[in-house]
Structures are given as structure tokens and as C-alpha cells.
Amino acid sequence: MSESSLTEVEDIKAASRHLRGTLEEGLQDPLTGAIADADTQVSKFHGIYQQDDRDIRSERKRQKLEPAYSFMIRARIPGGLLTTSQWLGLDDIAKTYANQSIRLTTRQAIQYHGVVKRNLKKTVADINHATLDTIAACGDVNRNVMSPPLPALSSVHREVQNHAEALSEHLMPKSRAYHEIWLDGEKIESSKTEVEPIYGDTYLPRKFKVAFVVPPQNDVDVFSQDMGLITVVQDGRIVGFNVTVGGGMGMTHGETDTYPRLGDVLGFIKPDDLLAVAEAVVTTQRDYGDRSNRKHARLKYTIDDRGVDWFRSEIETRSGVVFAAAEKFAFVANGDVYGWQKDDTAAWHYGLFVEGGRVSDVGERRLLSGLHAIAALHNSEFRLTPNQNLIISKVTESDKPIIEALLRQYGIENNAQASPLRLNSMACVAFPTCGLAMAESERYLPSLIDKLDAALTKQALADKPITIRMTGCPNGCARPYIAEIGLVGKGPGRYTLFLGAGFAGDRLGAPYLDNANEAEILDVVEPLFAKFAASRAVGEHFGDFLVRTGVVPNVSEGKHIHDG
């Protein structure tokens, strides 16, 4: 590939001196709330996105003021495991520097919004003081490694958490830029002396995502990942992993050569081969991924362009590991389990529903304050789920009533009236902070669910679990393309409606209605609920019904999602 065909981002990475850019100088510039354009790309590798308040953008422009710049900061939390001490540190940061809230992400991490530039360095430093970091939480590298959110349920889950942490560490960028810029670490004499043994000088062509899963619960949406590791258990112990590659959710409206894709199963590997195979997958994408078109730069396109067989062979050559035939597996659902669960050590765990992942105090539901009170009392663990929820973990039998009392006191216990549709919902942030948002998501989905719940109740389907996900743009952060009802923002108040994905996250939905407003969405979905109520098979899920009855096609490959 000629240098002239590289994207601007590739040039920025090459000139960044291993992710330094001019970030340090930009933080000291008092004349603007922003950082340099090139540094907005570099900062992502440090877990930071520059944003502005789009609700007031036009008014500030009218007043000849620069946009109300602030920053989103995302922490890296492999497997979503936090001590309650770490949570208290994160809580303090939210109240001191952010917008009085913590956002739980769809990758088992947390992020803050509304941090202004003068507080940026202090915020990152305080995150590190809480024994966490933001390295590689964003950017063209491997991001937060996911694993089943309740590893304490069994020794198998605990072992998978250990694998997730080890893989996250192995795929970490080696540049010292983060420590120099944010933590006042000792500066090396020249960045040229640094070596990135896995990523090279320009890192990956695009972001890269990895997740572990333990069947039968597909709570991490393993097929949506660039690399998935399906745990194979025999006689109560892990014997290896089925490896999937090439999943990815993003696409671009109107460009049919972009599409969401589910991962392919390459085969089976033993636990000792995990790091070598993962590194080979990453370096293959590093060397063959498209650096001339960022819309075509994810691993899914590399595999579709060159073929799964070619990719498997390349991984085997690089890693020295030969894939065995995949072991059998099956999934039943991709959501979370709510309420109390008891593990194999007699400890209790409370799955707490957090609508839209937003931890804040709103009215009588004082979620931020309530979790602070629980964390201050409960010296143990919180666990973040891939569906934007939280688990209060390792509760003793004697402490259970105390935790329950605090949940009631702060109005945050799971509402018995919350519908299965709401409990199986996800939304991205979208407006007002995300610069890519075309439509509302987090702020709008709850009210749409109210209307859909009313339609389901009318058909005596109120107790039927259906997955619903919404994003403000087609990048797919909330994974809408594998929800039975997926809504992807296209413009203010308008969405592309996808229907028919698998309840277990193992089939893509198909586009059913384009550029639709709320009334148009309800007009088509309500009659489908009626048909589902009248003609569904015993135990049949909504997405399966829509495919079986021909309402939507079975989309087996992402590149065919635009067909018809």
C-alpha cells in the first residue's frame, strides 16, 4: 500500500511518537477548551474522547463562542471486576469532575462525561489512584476484554476471569506515553527507542474487541466480537476454547459495502495456546487490515476479503498452533440475570438493573448515592455486565438483609413492575455528547418502551422477554443488529428498524423499515405483536417467529443484510 493512500488517521498515528502527539502541550493551553485536531485521535488511545454539548452548540455559535468542549473518559476494567473500594474512588471522581453520574458501558467498563480540559489530567490521575487506568479503553488497539460478569458462580467462571485479565495485559500497548503525560512519569530520551512488539508503530487499522463466554449464556454477545473465546468445559474443568473471529457491529447508512457481521468459528484450541493465537489474530489484522479506508478497516472485512480458510491458515502459521475441530456448544440467551443468585461458595450476588447504564440520582431512584452507601458498607466486589447493569457481589448470608434494606432505602431495588422488554434493553449515549449521534438513544428509549409495553400488554405478551436495543447512529455501540428489535438512528426522531435477530445473539436482524418516526415504528410493530400472540409456537421467541413466518429473512451473513 502506498503512503499516499493511507488515511489521515494513519499519518497522525505515525507522527504521534508512540501516542504522545502534542497532548501535553495542548493540556496547558488556556485559550481553548479543546485540544488540537490531531490529538483528538491520539487521545483515544488514552481512553479519552473530545466532545461538546450539542444541545447548546447552535446557541454558542450564534454568540460567536467556541463549542462547550468537554471530554469523555473511559476506564479499562477487564471482565468488569471492581472492588467496592475502587467503586468509591470512581464515585468521588463522578461527583468532583464529571456530570454527577457514572455511565456503565456495553463492554463492562465505565465512562465519565462532561470533564473539562483543566480537570482532565487530575481526573485520569485519580482513576489511576483508584488502581484502575484508561489505557487502550479506546483507539486502534485491543479494547476492554470482556468475560462472563459473574465469575464467582463457579470455579470455571473464576478461571475465565483470570484468562481475560491475562489477555488484556498481554495485548496492552507498551508505549510509556500514558505514564509520561497523565502520571508525570519519567520521560524516555526518545520515543524511537520504544518498541511495540505486537502493534508496531502505527498500531491497528481500527479498534479490536475480544470477549470470553461460558455457554449456555451468551451475555457478552460473543459473535459480535473481533475475537471470541467460547469456553469448553468437560467434567467441570476448562479444556479449551472455540475461537471465533470477524464479528463487528458498525456500518454506514446508505453504503451497502458496510455491514454488521457475526464471527466465524475457526476451531478449538487449548488454554495454553490462548495468548499465542490471540497475538497472531491481532498481528494478522495489523498487517492485512485496510489502512486506506477506515469504514473498511475492521477485521470482519479483512476476513470477508481474503476468506476464512486463508485467515485460519495465517493464524496457524504465525502462532504455531493447529486448530482442532470446534467442540459443540449452544446458547439460550444474551441478557443478564437479575435478583439474587447463590454461588458454589455459598456467597450471594444481586443482579441490579440499571436502565441505559446511567448511574445517577434521579428523583426517588438515587442510584449513585445508593451504590455509594452499599460500597462503603460492603467491602467486597461490584461486577459490571455487558448489558450495562451491575452485580453487587460476594454478599454473605448475614449481610443480605442489610443490602436489601439499602436497596429499598435509596429506591434502587429491581422494580417488580419492570417489563421483560425493559430488562432486555440497551441504549448508547447519543445526544447531547456523542459527536456521531444522528438521533436520540439513551434519553428516548425508555419512553418508547412504555408505548411498546402497552402494545404487548394489549396482546397478553407483557411477560414475554424480547430484546430491544437502540443507537443514535449506525456504529452499533449498543449492538442493535443482534437485538430482536433494533433501532438505529438516522436523523432527529427517525430510525432504521431491524427485526428478527436471535434471542441468544446468534443471528442478525434484517432491516425492515427505514427512516421511520415513532408513529411509523409503532404502526408496524403492533400488528406483528398481534400475529406473534396468535400464531407463535410453544417457547418460540419473537425474532424466531418473524423469521419462521417470513416477515423478515434469515440473515446468515452480514454482507447480505442489505439484499432485498
N, C-alpha and C positions, 0 to 999 in steps of 0.2 A: 504494500500500500504506500503510495507516495505521500510525503509530508503535506503536500498541498491539499490532499483530500481529507485530512483529519479535521474533526470538528474543533470549534473554538475551545471547548472544554478540554480536549486533549492537549492543546497548546498551553492552556492555563496550568494543567497538572504538570506538564513537562518543565515549565518555568517556575514552579512553586517551591523548588528546593526542598523536596520531600515534605510538602504540605505546610510550608511556612508562609509563603507568599509575602504580603505586606500586612498581615493581620496585626502584628504587634504595633506597627506604626499607626494603623487605622484606629485601633482602640484608644489611642492618645489624641486623636483629632477632635477638638471640642466644637468645631464649626458645623458638624453634621451628626445626625443620629444614625447615619448609615456607615457601612464600610465600602471599600472600593468594589466595583463590579466583579473583578476577577476574584477577589477574596470571598465573595458570596459563594463561589464554587468551592474554594479551598476550605471554608469554614464548615461545610457539610461533613467533611472527614473528621471534624472535631465534635460532631453531634449538634451543630448549630445551623439554623436557617434564619436568614433575614426576612422579615415580614413587615407589613404595615396594616393599620386598621382600615379596612376597605369600607366600613360603614361611614367614615368621615373623610375618605380620600377626596371626593369631589369638592367638599366644602373647603378643605385645606388648599386645594388647588385654586379655588376661587379667591381665597385670601392670599394667594401667592406664597404659601408656606410649603415646605417640603412635606412629603407624606409623614404620617405619625409612625415612624420606624420603631420596631421593637424586634425581639428575637425569640424564636422557639428553640429551646434546649432539650435534647433527648438524652436520657441516661441509658447506658448499656447494662442489662440485667439478665445474664444467661439463665434461661429456664424460668424467669420471673420470680426468682427466690430472693426475698428480702428479710433481714431480721427486723424485728419491731424497732430496734434501736436505729437502724438505717431509715426506717419509715419516719421516725420522729425528726431525723435530720432533714429529710425531704419535705416534711410538713412545714418546718421552720422556714425553709427556702421559699416555699409557695407563699407564705404569709409576708415574708420580708421583701422579696424581689419580683415575684410573679403576680398573676392576677387573682390571688386568693384561691387558687384551685390547682389540682394535680390532674393531669389527663392520663388515664390508662390507655395504652396503645394496643393495637391488634397484634403486636409482636412481643407481648409480655414485658413491656418496658413502661417507663413513664416519661412524660414530657411536660415542660412548662411553656406558657405563652405570656407575652407581654413584658419580657425582660428588656429594659432599655440598655443602650450601649454602655453607659457609665457603670452599670451594675453587672455587666456581662462577665468580666474576669472574676469578680468576687463570687458570683453565683456558681461558676464552674469550679472554683476552688472549694466552695462549701460542699458541693456534690462530692468532690474527692475526699473532703474531711469526713463525710458520712460513709467513707470506704467504698464508694462507687466511682464510676467515671463515665465520660461521654465519648470516649474514643471509638470511632468506627460505628457509632449509632446511626450515622447517615453516610452518604458518599459512595463512591465506586469501589467498595470493598465488601467483604462479608459483614453483614449486619448482625443484630442480636440473634443468637442461636436459641431456638425455641425447643421446649420439651414439655411433656405432659405436666399440667400445672399442679398435680397433687402427687409428687413422688413418694410422699410418706405413706401412701396407701399400701405399698408393698416394697419388698427389697428390690424387685425388678425396677420399679419406678425410681427408687433412690439411685440405683446404678445408672439408669439413663440420665438422670440429672448430672451425675459425675462425668459422663461422656460428653454432655452438652457443654459443661464448663471447660473441659479439656480441649474440645474442638474450638470453642470460642477463643481460648488463649492461643492455640496453635495458629489460627488464621488472623491474629491481630497484626496490624501494621507495626513495623519495627522502628519507624521514624521517632526521634525524640522531640519532634516539633511541639507536640501537645504539652509535654512537661516544661519545655522552654517558655512557651507563650502563656500558658494558664497557671502554671505552678512555680514559676520563677526557677525552673531547673537550670542546671549548668549548661551553657551553650557549647556545643561542639565547635571546633575550629572551622570546619567546613562541612556543609551537608553532603558534599561529594564523597566524603569518607563513609557515609551511611550506605547500607545495602538493604534492599527489600527483597529477601530471597524468594518469597512467594509472589509478590505483586509486581516487582520491577519498578522502574522509575515513574511510570505513568499509571500504575495501579490497574484496575479492571476497566473494561469499556463502559460498564454500568453497574448498578447495585447487584448484590448477590445475597440470597437468603437460604438459610438452612434450618431444618426442623426435624426433631425426633418425634416418634409417635409410638404408642403402645396400643395395638388393637385390643378390643373392638371399638374404642372411642377414638374418632379422628378429630380430636379437639384442637389440633394445630393446623388443620387443613393441609395435610402433608403433600397433596398433589398440586398445590398452588406454589410450592417452593422450587427454587432453582435446584436444590438438592434436598431430598427427603430420605429419612432413615426409618424404615418400618421395623420395629423391634420384633425379633423372632424368639419366642420363649418355648422351651421344652423342659418338662419336668421341673418347672419352677425356676429355671435359670436362663439367662440370655445366651443363646448360641450364636447370634449374629444379627445381621440387618439385611433386609431387602432394600436396595438403593434405587431411588427414583431421581430422575433429572429432567429439567426442562419445563418446570411449571413457572407460571408467571401471570399476573392479573392485568397488567396495563395494556391499553390500546389507545387509539386516537380516533375521535369521531370523524367519519367520512373518509378514512383511509383504510381500505379493506385489506391492505397488506400488513396491518397491525391487528393483533387479536389476543385475547386471553388464551392460555394453554394449560392443560393438565400435564403433569410429569409422566414420563415413561419409566417403567421398571426395567433397570439394567440387569439385575440379578442379585445374588446373595453373596455377602462377604462375612468373614469372621470378625469379632470385635478387635482383634489385634491389627487388622488391616484398615481400620477406620480412618486414621489420620493420613495414611499414605494415599488412600483412594480419594478422600476429600481434597487433599492438596492437588492431586492430579486433575480432578474436576475443575478446580479453581484455575490452575495454570493453563489448562487447555482453553478455557474461556478467555483467559488473559491473552493468549497467543492467537486465537482464531476469532474472537468476538469482533463485531463490526465497530470500528472506531471512526467511521466516516458518516454514520447516521445514528444518532442516539435513540431514535424510535425503532431501530432495528438492531440494537446492541445487546439486548438481554440474551441469556443462554438459550432460551427457547427458540430463538431464530437461528442461532448457530447450529442447533441440533436439526431443526427443520431444513436448513440449507444443505447440511452435509450428511444427514441420516443418522439414525440411532446406532446402526451397526458400526459405522465409522467411529462414532463417538465412543462406543464401548471399547473398541479396539485401541483407540488412542489412550483411554484411561488405563487399560491393562498394560500397555507398553510403558507408560510413564510411572505407574505405581508398582509394577511387577506383580500385581495381584490379578488372578484369573477369576472372573465371576462364575459362580455356580448357578444352577437354575434357581429361580426365585422360589421361596417357600410359600405355601398357601397362607392367605390372610383374608380377613373380612372386617368391614367397618359397619357400624349401625347408626352412628350419629356424629355430628361435628360441633355440637354445642357443649355447654357446661352443665354440671350437676349442682343443684342449689340445696341449701339447707345443710343439716348435719350429716357427716359421714364418719365412720369409725375405721381406723386403720388396723394393721396387723400387730401394732404395739399397744393397742387399746387407747390411743390418743384420738381426740375428736377434731374435726375440721369443718368450718362453716362456710359454705359457698354463698357469697353475698352478691346479689345483682346490683350492678352499677350502670344505670342507663346511659348509653353513649360514652361510657368510660369517664365521665366527668365527676371528679371528687371535689365537691364544694358544698357550702351551706346555702340551701335554698329553702326558704320558708321553714316548715317544721321538720324537713328532712335535712338534718345537719350532719352530712356525711363526713366532711373534713374534720369537724370537731369530734364527732363520734369515733372515728378511726384513731384520732389522736388520743382520746381517752382510753380506748382499748389497748393501743400500743404502749401507752405509759404504764398500764397495769399488767399487760401480758408480755412478759419477757421471753418471746419466742420468735415466731415467723409469720409473715404475711406472704401469700403467693398470688402473683398476677396471672391471669389466664389469657389465652389468645383471643378471647371473645370480650375483652375489655372489662372483665369482672375481677373480683378479689376474693381470696380464701383466707379466713382467719384460721391459722394452722396450729397444730400441736397443742390443743386445749385439753387440760386434764378433766376428769370427771367432776372433780370438786369445783373447778373454775367455770364449768359450763353455765350454771345458773347466773354467775356474775356477768359473763359475756352477754348472755341473753338479756339481762336487765339493762346493760348499757345500750344494746341494740334498740331496746324499747325506749329508753330514756331519750336517745337522740333521734328517734323516729326513722331508723335506718334498717330495721329488720325487714326481711323479704316480705313484701306485701302479698298476702294470700290472694288478693284480687288481681295481681299482675297476670296477664294472659300468657299462654304459651307462645303466642306470636311475639309479644314484647320481650319475653325471656330469651327468645331466639333471634333477637335483633342486634344489628351493629350499624354504626354510622361513623363516617370520618368527620374531622373538624369542620372543613369547608369555611364558609364565612363566619366571622369577619377577617380572620387572619391568614388563611391559606391563599397564596398568590395564584394558585392554579384553579381555584374554585370557580365554577360556572353557575352553580345553583347552591341553595342551602342543603344541609345534611343533618348535622347534629342538632341544630336548633329546630328543624322542621319534622324529622321523622316521628317523634313522639305523638304529635297531633295527627299525623297521617295514620299511625297505628290505632289511635282512638276510633277513627272512622272505619278502618278495616275490621277492627274488633266488633264494631256494631254490626257490620255485614256478616261476619262469621257467626255472631250470636243469633242473628235472624235465621240462619241455616242450621242451627243447633250444632255448630262446629267450634264453639268457644273453647273447648278443651283439647282441640286438635293442634299439636305442635307443627308449626310451619316456620321455616327460616326466612327472614326478611333482612336485607341489608341495603344501605343507601350510601352513595358517594356523591360529592359535589362536582366531580369531574371523572373522566374515563380512566384515570390512572389506577383505580381499583384498590385503594388502601384498605377499605373495609371488606374486600373480597366479594363484591356483589355478584360476580359472574358465576359463583357456585352457591348462591342462595336460591331457594325455590321461588322467591320474589326478589328480584334485584332491580334497583332503581339507580340510574347513572345520570348525574346532572348534565344537561346540555345547554341550558340558559336559565335566566331567572324564572323560577317557578315551573320549569319544564325538564322532563327526564325521559331517557330511553328505558323502557320497561323490558326486563329479561324474565323469562319464566321457564320452569321445567328442570332446574338443576336438581341434583341428587341430595337428599336429606343428609347423607353422610359425606357430602363434599366430593363425591366421586364421579360427577357428571356436570358438564357446563350447562348453564341455561341458554336459551335461544332468544334473540331479540324479537319482541312481539309487538311493541308499539313504540313509535319514535316521536320525540319532541312533544310529549304529552303533558298536559297540566293535570292538576289533581282531579278535576271532574272527569276528564277523559280516562284517567287511570281507574278511578272507581267504576266508571261505566263498563269497562271491560272485565275488571277483576270480580265484581259482584256476581255477574251471571256465571262465571267459572266456579265460584264458591258454590252456587246453587247446583251446578252439574256435578261437582265433586260430592256434595251431600247426597245427591240422588243415586249416583252410579259408581261410587268408589268400591273397591274390593276390600275385604276384611284386612285391616292393618296396612292398607295402602297409603303412602304419603302423597301429598298434593303434587309435588313435582313428578313423581312416577305416574300418577293419574293423567297429568297433562300430556306426557309422552305416550302413554299407552293408548289414549283416546285420540291421538293425532292432532291435539291442539297446537303442540309445538314439536319440532323434530328432535330426535335424539342426537345431540351434538357430541360426537365421539372425538373429534379433533378440532382444536381451536381454529385452525386455518379455514375450516368450513363454516364458521359461525355466521358469516355474512351471506352464505349461499341461500338463495330463495328469498 
